Amino acid sequence: MPRSVNSVAKRARRKKVMKEAKGYFGRRKNVWTVSKNAVEKAQTYAYEGRKQKKRNFRALWIQRINAGVREHGMSYSEFMGKLAKNNIELNRKVLADLALNHPEAFKAVVDKVR
């Protein structure tokens, strides 16, 4: 019995990876083995980057809230503790936006917590 190979699927798989490697430098864009490794590594970095983005934004929000709260004579941890105690369910993203763009509304939240 002759050996069965599926060249169509193989070519499609390679074409997909080579398409993703478009714009890479040197052999990474046109040599199969090199571009396969490059694309795999790029996807790993992209996955990690999506996680890091979330961390970075949370850190940024905390810094903005801290800066806004210190203007009113309170620390970040004290503020967040009192928020939880008073059952005010505003997340860090919203609080950071208030602190940056709507200081009077943020002051009202701080006064309410106090």
MARSE-605305 format. One record per residue (C-alpha): x, y negated, z negated; residue in three letters; residue number from 1. Coordinates in Angstrom, 2 decimals. Example, Ala and Ser with C-alpha at 12.3 -4.5 7.8 and 13.67 -1.06 7.14 Angstrom:
[rec [12.30 4.50 -7.80] 'ALA' 1]
[rec [13.67 1.06 -7.14] 'SER' 2]
This chain:
[rec [0.00 0.00 0.00] 'MET' 1]
[rec [1.43 -3.43 0.87] 'PRO' 2]
[rec [2.32 -5.90 -1.84] 'ARG' 3]
[rec [-0.39 -8.44 -2.48] 'SER' 4]
[rec [0.67 -12.05 -2.96] 'VAL' 5]
[rec [-1.53 -15.10 -3.27] 'ASN' 6]
[rec [0.45 -17.78 -1.47] 'SER' 7]
[rec [-2.53 -20.09 -1.21] 'VAL' 8]
[rec [-2.95 -20.38 -4.97] 'ALA' 9]
[rec [0.82 -20.60 -5.48] 'LYS' 10]
[rec [1.11 -23.46 -2.97] 'ARG' 11]
[rec [-1.88 -25.27 -4.54] 'ALA' 12]
[rec [-0.33 -25.02 -8.02] 'ARG' 13]
[rec [2.99 -26.37 -6.79] 'ARG' 14]
[rec [1.32 -29.11 -4.79] 'LYS' 15]
[rec [-0.54 -30.27 -7.89] 'LYS' 16]
[rec [2.69 -30.53 -9.91] 'VAL' 17]
[rec [4.59 -32.21 -7.05] 'MET' 18]
[rec [1.80 -34.76 -6.70] 'LYS' 19]
[rec [2.12 -35.58 -10.38] 'GLU' 20]
[rec [5.89 -35.99 -10.00] 'ALA' 21]
[rec [5.47 -38.70 -7.35] 'LYS' 22]
[rec [7.51 -41.77 -8.16] 'GLY' 23]
[rec [10.08 -39.92 -10.28] 'TYR' 24]
[rec [13.77 -40.60 -9.64] 'PHE' 25]
[rec [16.15 -38.33 -7.73] 'GLY' 26]
[rec [15.46 -34.62 -7.47] 'ARG' 27]
[rec [12.71 -34.87 -10.05] 'ARG' 28]
[rec [10.33 -35.93 -7.28] 'LYS' 29]
[rec [11.04 -33.32 -4.61] 'ASN' 30]
[rec [12.70 -30.18 -6.02] 'VAL' 31]
[rec [10.17 -27.71 -7.42] 'TRP' 32]
[rec [12.06 -26.40 -10.46] 'THR' 33]
[rec [13.30 -29.83 -11.51] 'VAL' 34]
[rec [9.95 -31.57 -11.03] 'SER' 35]
[rec [8.09 -28.78 -12.86] 'LYS' 36]
[rec [10.27 -29.38 -15.93] 'ASN' 37]
[rec [9.99 -33.16 -15.59] 'ALA' 38]
[rec [6.19 -33.06 -15.36] 'VAL' 39]
[rec [5.95 -30.66 -18.31] 'GLU' 40]
[rec [8.12 -32.95 -20.45] 'LYS' 41]
[rec [6.15 -36.01 -19.32] 'ALA' 42]
[rec [2.89 -34.36 -20.37] 'GLN' 43]
[rec [4.39 -33.55 -23.76] 'THR' 44]
[rec [5.41 -37.18 -24.22] 'TYR' 45]
[rec [1.96 -38.35 -23.07] 'ALA' 46]
[rec [0.26 -36.12 -25.65] 'TYR' 47]
[rec [2.53 -37.38 -28.43] 'GLU' 48]
[rec [2.02 -40.94 -27.26] 'GLY' 49]
[rec [-1.74 -40.68 -27.63] 'ARG' 50]
[rec [-1.26 -39.65 -31.25] 'LYS' 51]
[rec [1.31 -42.38 -31.92] 'GLN' 52]
[rec [-0.99 -45.01 -30.45] 'LYS' 53]
[rec [-3.59 -44.23 -33.12] 'LYS' 54]
[rec [-0.96 -44.46 -35.87] 'ARG' 55]
[rec [0.38 -47.75 -34.56] 'ASN' 56]
[rec [-3.02 -49.38 -34.33] 'PHE' 57]
[rec [-3.95 -48.29 -37.84] 'ARG' 58]
[rec [-0.68 -49.77 -39.15] 'ALA' 59]
[rec [-1.37 -53.01 -37.27] 'LEU' 60]
[rec [-4.89 -53.26 -38.73] 'TRP' 61]
[rec [-3.55 -52.69 -42.24] 'ILE' 62]
[rec [-0.97 -55.48 -41.78] 'GLN' 63]
[rec [-3.62 -57.89 -40.53] 'ARG' 64]
[rec [-6.00 -57.10 -43.38] 'ILE' 65]
[rec [-3.18 -57.42 -45.91] 'ASN' 66]
[rec [-2.19 -60.83 -44.52] 'ALA' 67]
[rec [-5.80 -62.02 -44.59] 'GLY' 68]
[rec [-6.45 -60.77 -48.11] 'VAL' 69]
[rec [-3.25 -62.26 -49.56] 'ARG' 70]
[rec [-4.46 -65.72 -48.48] 'GLU' 71]
[rec [-7.28 -65.18 -50.96] 'HIS' 72]
[rec [-5.01 -64.00 -53.77] 'GLY' 73]
[rec [-5.54 -60.25 -53.61] 'MET' 74]
[rec [-3.47 -57.27 -52.48] 'SER' 75]
[rec [-4.47 -54.84 -49.73] 'TYR' 76]
[rec [-4.81 -51.82 -52.02] 'SER' 77]
[rec [-6.84 -53.79 -54.55] 'GLU' 78]
[rec [-9.13 -55.04 -51.76] 'PHE' 79]
[rec [-9.68 -51.59 -50.24] 'MET' 80]
[rec [-10.39 -50.10 -53.66] 'GLY' 81]
[rec [-13.00 -52.74 -54.43] 'LYS' 82]
[rec [-14.55 -52.28 -50.96] 'LEU' 83]
[rec [-15.10 -48.60 -51.68] 'ALA' 84]
[rec [-16.44 -49.34 -55.17] 'LYS' 85]
[rec [-18.98 -51.83 -53.77] 'ASN' 86]
[rec [-20.09 -49.38 -51.03] 'ASN' 87]
[rec [-19.12 -51.72 -48.20] 'ILE' 88]
[rec [-18.50 -49.43 -45.26] 'GLU' 89]
[rec [-16.47 -51.57 -42.88] 'LEU' 90]
[rec [-13.59 -49.77 -41.21] 'ASN' 91]
[rec [-10.07 -51.16 -40.86] 'ARG' 92]
[rec [-10.54 -52.05 -37.19] 'LYS' 93]
[rec [-13.52 -54.31 -37.94] 'VAL' 94]
[rec [-11.89 -55.84 -41.03] 'LEU' 95]
[rec [-8.72 -56.64 -39.06] 'ALA' 96]
[rec [-10.78 -58.28 -36.32] 'ASP' 97]
[rec [-12.64 -60.38 -38.91] 'LEU' 98]
[rec [-9.37 -61.39 -40.60] 'ALA' 99]
[rec [-7.84 -62.47 -37.29] 'LEU' 100]
[rec [-10.73 -64.01 -35.33] 'ASN' 101]
[rec [-13.40 -64.89 -37.91] 'HIS' 102]
[rec [-11.68 -66.06 -41.12] 'PRO' 103]
[rec [-14.87 -67.50 -42.64] 'GLU' 104]
[rec [-16.68 -64.15 -42.27] 'ALA' 105]
[rec [-13.66 -62.36 -43.74] 'PHE' 106]
[rec [-13.64 -64.80 -46.68] 'LYS' 107]
[rec [-17.30 -63.95 -47.29] 'ALA' 108]
[rec [-16.41 -60.24 -47.43] 'VAL' 109]
[rec [-13.56 -60.95 -49.87] 'VAL' 110]
[rec [-15.86 -63.06 -52.07] 'ASP' 111]
[rec [-18.52 -60.34 -52.02] 'LYS' 112]
[rec [-15.95 -57.75 -53.15] 'VAL' 113]
[rec [-14.63 -59.96 -55.92] 'ARG' 114]
